[in-house]
Amino acid sequence: MLENLKKDLAKHGSKKKAKLLQGFFKTGKGEYGEGDIFLGVMVPKTREVAKKYKHLSFSDTKKLLKSKIHEHRQCALLILVHNFENGDNKEKRKIVDFYLANTKYVNNWDLVDLTAHKILGAYYFDKNRSILYKLAKSKDLWEKRISVVSTFWFIRYNDFKDSLKLAEIHLNDDHDLMHKAVGWMLREIGKKDQKTEEKFLKKYHKTMPRTMLRYSIERFSENKRKFYMKK
């Protein structure tokens, strides 16, 4: 089954798209995606393949997740999301444990953004969320991003407290991808409750990273954006 899955993914690949993606996801020496290899498959097609092979065993899913090929890892993670969404409580717990044990393979921003909230966020919505703070303290960029993006699920249900606490924790992070992730969550909070977002911004807008701030105020009026961008 695993080899057939890989063949199906390869059929949807494009050398031209692969070259573009190699640059877009910063795969050069010293960049955050160094060494990542792309087939040039678009996410909708990868999702189709994931659904077709949803019965892939955990052992084969792990083999796929450990691949140097980006779309292999993406497909493995999308299989996990599909099975989590359709599984019982026992299956969900198994997937969560598997995800947390293999975060080192969830190692590019799209892999995090497609999965963290749909697995960890959904699972921990009505449970103790201390695991997110453990991830937030990690030295690993992707675990830190997972901690923040997982809260996207909470925001959907007007639960902002952990998103805001984690935003405070990551205010002084030095990586642009964390600035973008936090800014994104703040923007999502603003869509639900702009007053709550602005309460946070009024406290931190003069000291938070500019990229984080720009992301967080994208939906504001021009005048309000200018106000917050002033030092």
Summary of the structure (lengths in Angstrom):
residues: 231
radius of gyration: 18.4
end to end distance: 56.7
largest distance: 56.7
contacts: 738
relative contact order: 0.08
helix: 69%
strand: 1%
